[in-house]
Amino acid sequence: MHEHPQFAGMLFHDDDELGAALGSRVASRALVHEWPLTRTEDVRLDDGRRYAYKTQLPPTVEQQFYEQASSSLLAPFRDLGQAGASSFLAVEWIDAPTLYAPALEEGDFIAQARQVVDGIGGITGAPPVFLDLSTPDALGSAAGITAERLASLIRSGRFARVPSDSPSRIEEWARAMPVVEAAASNPRVTHGDLSPEEVFRTADGYRVIDWQRPVRGPADLDLVSLLRYRRIEPLLYVHAEVVELSWFVLLHWAALVQTDLLPDLAPTIPEGWALAALPHILNPGGQR
């Protein structure tokens, strides 16, 4: 095993270990993406197989998700176990265009995005989720924890630009009946942070990758995310409360990253996420 030179605790296999785990010598490997919690490589084997090899640090439920979920949206995978805090997964490489296609007109994009959301809603099995918003108690608990983290970050000066009344307003928002009803109406497993680049259009249907932190809540959380990445106003197509819940997922993540996961990370990015999310959640220009 190698340890990442910058990200403490992140381990990854050397060529011999990875080849033994996958049953063929490693012909090549190239870095695709990395940040302090995840590293992904493009691995090609001598026998012609190709994988996205991932090493991840907590919090992630991706290994368990692949093992417990059943859907044609999921590519074949190999669970490569754990070492220390790191977990390892090899997902069959998907050589297909993604939903990120600038030439795709808005109407076609929305139609395909809805098909993907419907497909995610059809996932069977008992896959785990990272965040549950599907009941009043679950939503209230998530909002309370997020509010506590925000309050701590505001007091410490880490989130100096976040208004001091934001924590109490988040808790109040989570008790509002329209929000509670939206969260609890036909909840499903959702991706939680779905971008067009994570949706592949293959000859036999869509494939969706990166299931580290799925969310249980209204299905259109994923539609909001896809529309937001495409810079299409979600409120034109999705109920306002579901849009707010989608932004809350980002706020929850921003506060968690800064307090628990990467406390030494400069707050510029997490605070930026929080500042982007809060106006959409609290709707300061209107009244409930």
C-alpha positions as CSV (number, residue, x, y, z in Angstrom):
1,M,0.0,0.0,0.0
2,H,1.0,3.6,-0.7
3,E,-0.1,6.5,1.5
4,H,-1.1,9.7,-0.3
5,P,1.7,12.3,0.2
6,Q,-0.8,15.1,1.0
7,F,-4.0,13.5,2.3
8,A,-3.4,11.8,5.7
9,G,-4.8,8.3,6.0
10,M,-5.6,7.9,2.3
11,L,-4.1,4.6,1.1
12,F,-4.0,3.0,-2.3
13,H,-2.7,-0.2,-3.8
14,D,0.5,-0.5,-5.6
15,D,0.5,-2.1,-9.1
16,D,1.2,-5.6,-7.9
17,E,-1.4,-5.5,-5.1
18,L,-4.0,-4.0,-7.5
19,G,-3.2,-6.6,-10.2
20,A,-3.6,-9.4,-7.7
21,A,-6.9,-8.1,-6.5
22,L,-8.3,-7.7,-10.0
23,G,-6.8,-10.9,-11.4
24,S,-4.6,-9.4,-14.1
25,R,-1.4,-7.4,-14.3
26,V,-1.8,-3.6,-14.4
27,A,-0.9,-2.3,-17.8
28,S,-1.5,1.4,-17.0
29,R,-3.1,3.6,-14.4
30,A,-3.8,7.3,-14.6
31,L,-5.2,9.8,-12.1
32,V,-8.7,11.0,-13.0
33,H,-9.6,13.0,-9.9
34,E,-8.6,13.5,-6.3
35,W,-9.5,15.6,-3.3
36,P,-8.9,15.0,0.4
37,L,-11.6,12.3,0.8
38,T,-11.5,10.5,-2.6
39,R,-9.0,9.4,-5.3
40,T,-10.0,7.9,-8.6
41,E,-7.8,6.3,-11.3
42,D,-8.3,4.9,-14.7
43,V,-6.8,1.4,-14.5
44,R,-6.2,-0.8,-17.6
45,L,-5.3,-4.4,-17.2
46,D,-3.3,-6.7,-19.4
47,D,-6.4,-8.8,-20.1
48,G,-8.2,-5.8,-21.6
49,R,-10.5,-5.0,-18.7
50,R,-10.7,-1.3,-17.6
51,Y,-11.8,0.0,-14.2
52,A,-12.4,3.2,-12.3
53,Y,-10.4,2.4,-9.2
54,K,-11.4,4.4,-6.2
55,T,-10.0,4.8,-2.7
56,Q,-12.1,6.7,-0.3
57,L,-12.0,8.0,3.3
58,P,-15.2,8.4,5.4
59,P,-17.9,9.3,5.2
60,T,-18.9,7.1,2.3
61,V,-21.4,4.3,1.9
62,E,-20.5,3.5,-1.7
63,Q,-19.3,0.0,-1.2
64,Q,-22.4,-1.0,0.7
65,F,-24.6,0.8,-1.8
66,Y,-23.2,-1.2,-4.7
67,E,-23.5,-4.4,-2.7
68,Q,-27.1,-3.8,-1.5
69,A,-28.7,-1.9,-4.4
70,S,-30.0,-3.5,-7.6
71,S,-30.5,-1.4,-10.7
72,S,-29.4,-1.3,-14.4
73,L,-28.1,2.2,-13.6
74,L,-25.2,0.6,-11.7
75,A,-22.1,-0.6,-13.5
76,P,-20.5,-3.9,-12.5
77,F,-18.0,-3.5,-9.6
78,R,-15.4,-5.2,-7.4
79,D,-15.3,-4.6,-3.7
80,L,-11.6,-4.4,-2.9
81,G,-12.0,-4.2,0.9
82,Q,-10.5,-1.8,3.4
83,A,-7.2,-0.9,4.9
84,G,-7.1,1.5,7.9
85,A,-9.7,4.2,7.2
86,S,-9.5,3.7,3.4
87,S,-12.0,1.7,1.4
88,F,-11.4,0.5,-2.1
89,L,-13.7,-0.1,-5.0
90,A,-13.2,-0.9,-8.7
91,V,-16.1,0.0,-11.0
92,E,-16.2,-1.2,-14.6
93,W,-15.1,1.7,-16.8
94,I,-18.0,3.3,-18.7
95,D,-16.9,4.4,-22.2
96,A,-20.0,6.4,-23.2
97,P,-21.0,10.1,-23.5
98,T,-22.5,11.7,-20.4
99,L,-25.5,13.9,-19.9
100,Y,-23.0,16.8,-19.9
101,A,-23.5,17.8,-23.5
102,P,-23.5,21.5,-24.2
103,A,-25.2,20.9,-27.6
104,L,-28.1,19.2,-25.9
105,E,-31.1,21.5,-26.0
106,E,-32.8,22.4,-22.7
107,G,-36.0,20.4,-23.5
108,D,-34.0,17.3,-24.4
109,F,-31.9,17.7,-21.3
110,I,-34.9,17.9,-19.0
111,A,-36.6,14.9,-20.7
112,Q,-33.5,12.8,-20.2
113,A,-32.9,14.1,-16.7
114,R,-36.4,13.0,-15.7
115,Q,-35.8,9.6,-17.2
116,V,-32.7,9.3,-15.0
117,V,-34.5,10.5,-11.9
118,D,-37.3,7.9,-12.6
119,G,-34.6,5.2,-12.9
120,I,-33.0,6.1,-9.6
121,G,-36.5,6.0,-8.0
122,G,-36.7,2.4,-9.3
123,I,-33.6,1.2,-7.5
124,T,-34.5,-1.9,-5.5
125,G,-32.8,-3.7,-2.6
126,A,-31.9,-2.1,0.7
127,P,-29.2,0.4,-0.1
128,P,-27.9,2.6,2.7
129,V,-28.1,6.4,2.7
130,F,-25.7,9.0,4.1
131,L,-28.4,11.5,4.9
132,D,-32.1,10.9,5.7
133,L,-34.7,13.7,5.2
134,S,-37.7,11.5,4.8
135,T,-39.6,12.0,8.0
136,P,-40.2,15.0,10.3
137,D,-37.9,13.6,12.9
138,A,-35.1,12.8,10.4
139,L,-35.4,16.3,8.9
140,G,-35.5,17.9,12.3
141,S,-32.5,16.0,13.4
142,A,-30.4,16.9,10.3
143,A,-31.4,20.5,10.6
144,G,-30.6,20.6,14.3
145,I,-27.1,19.1,13.8
146,T,-26.5,21.5,10.9
147,A,-27.6,24.4,13.0
148,E,-25.3,23.5,15.8
149,R,-22.3,23.2,13.4
150,L,-23.1,26.5,11.8
151,A,-23.4,28.2,15.2
152,S,-20.0,26.9,16.2
153,L,-18.4,28.0,12.9
154,I,-20.0,31.4,13.2
155,R,-18.7,31.8,16.8
156,S,-15.2,30.7,15.9
157,G,-15.0,33.2,13.0
158,R,-14.6,30.4,10.4
159,F,-17.9,31.3,8.8
160,A,-17.6,35.0,9.5
161,R,-19.8,36.1,6.6
162,V,-22.7,33.8,7.5
163,P,-25.5,35.7,9.4
164,S,-25.6,35.0,13.1
165,D,-29.3,34.2,13.0
166,S,-28.9,31.5,10.3
167,P,-28.8,28.5,12.7
168,S,-32.1,29.4,14.4
169,R,-33.7,30.1,11.1
170,I,-32.6,26.8,9.7
171,E,-34.3,24.9,12.6
172,E,-37.5,27.0,12.1
173,W,-37.4,26.3,8.4
174,A,-37.2,22.5,9.0
175,R,-40.4,22.6,11.1
176,A,-42.4,24.5,8.4
177,M,-45.2,22.2,7.3
178,P,-44.7,22.7,3.5
179,V,-41.1,21.6,3.9
180,V,-41.9,18.6,6.1
181,E,-44.6,17.5,3.7
182,A,-42.3,17.8,0.7
183,A,-39.6,15.8,2.4
184,A,-41.9,13.0,3.5
185,S,-44.0,12.7,0.4
186,N,-43.1,9.4,-1.3
187,P,-39.4,9.5,-0.2
188,R,-36.9,7.5,-2.2
189,V,-33.2,6.9,-2.3
190,T,-31.6,9.7,-4.3
191,H,-28.1,10.3,-5.5
192,G,-27.9,13.4,-3.4
193,D,-25.4,15.4,-5.5
194,L,-26.0,14.3,-9.1
195,S,-24.2,16.1,-11.9
196,P,-24.6,15.6,-15.7
197,E,-21.0,14.3,-15.8
198,E,-22.0,11.4,-13.5
199,V,-24.8,10.2,-15.9
200,F,-23.6,8.1,-18.9
201,R,-25.7,7.5,-21.9
202,T,-24.9,3.9,-23.0
203,A,-26.4,1.9,-25.9
204,D,-28.5,-0.1,-23.4
205,G,-29.6,2.7,-21.0
206,Y,-28.2,5.1,-18.5
207,R,-25.4,4.5,-15.9
208,V,-24.9,6.6,-12.8
209,I,-21.7,6.7,-10.8
210,D,-20.4,8.1,-7.5
211,W,-22.8,6.9,-4.8
212,Q,-20.7,8.0,-1.8
213,R,-23.4,10.0,-0.1
214,P,-27.0,9.2,-1.2
215,V,-29.9,10.9,0.4
216,R,-33.4,9.6,1.3
217,G,-35.9,12.2,0.3
218,P,-38.1,13.4,-2.5
219,A,-37.1,12.0,-5.9
220,D,-36.8,15.4,-7.5
221,L,-33.8,16.3,-5.3
222,D,-31.8,14.8,-8.1
223,L,-33.6,16.7,-10.8
224,V,-32.9,19.9,-8.9
225,S,-29.2,19.0,-8.8
226,L,-29.0,18.2,-12.5
227,L,-30.8,21.4,-13.4
228,R,-28.6,23.5,-11.2
229,Y,-25.4,22.0,-12.8
230,R,-26.8,22.8,-16.2
231,R,-27.7,26.4,-15.0
232,I,-31.4,25.9,-15.6
233,E,-33.7,27.5,-12.9
234,P,-35.0,24.5,-10.9
235,L,-38.1,26.5,-9.8
236,L,-39.4,26.4,-13.3
237,Y,-39.8,22.6,-13.0
238,V,-39.7,21.5,-9.3
239,H,-41.7,22.5,-6.2
240,A,-40.1,25.3,-4.2
241,E,-39.8,23.2,-1.0
242,V,-37.9,20.4,-2.9
243,V,-35.5,23.1,-4.3
244,E,-34.9,24.3,-0.7
245,L,-34.3,20.7,0.5
246,S,-31.7,20.3,-2.2
247,W,-29.8,23.4,-1.1
248,F,-30.1,22.1,2.5
249,V,-28.2,19.0,1.5
250,L,-25.3,21.3,0.3
251,L,-25.5,23.3,3.5
252,H,-25.4,20.2,5.7
253,W,-22.3,19.1,3.8
254,A,-20.6,22.5,4.0
255,A,-21.0,22.5,7.8
256,L,-19.9,18.9,8.2
257,V,-16.8,19.3,6.1
258,Q,-15.6,22.4,8.0
259,T,-16.3,21.1,11.5
260,D,-15.7,17.4,11.4
261,L,-14.1,16.1,8.2
262,L,-11.6,18.7,7.1
263,P,-11.3,21.2,10.0
264,D,-7.9,22.4,8.7
265,L,-9.2,23.3,5.3
266,A,-9.3,27.0,4.7
267,P,-13.0,28.0,5.1
268,T,-13.3,29.8,1.8
269,I,-14.9,26.9,-0.1
270,P,-17.2,25.5,2.6
271,E,-18.3,28.9,3.6
272,G,-18.9,29.7,0.0
273,W,-21.2,26.6,-0.2
274,A,-23.1,27.8,2.9
275,L,-23.5,31.3,1.5
276,A,-24.7,30.0,-1.8
277,A,-27.2,27.7,-0.1
278,L,-28.7,29.8,2.7
279,P,-30.6,32.4,0.5
280,H,-32.3,29.6,-1.4
281,I,-33.4,27.8,1.8
282,L,-34.5,30.7,3.9
283,N,-36.0,32.8,1.1
284,P,-35.3,36.1,2.9
285,G,-37.4,38.1,0.5
286,G,-40.6,36.3,1.3
287,Q,-42.6,35.1,4.3
288,R,-43.8,31.6,5.0
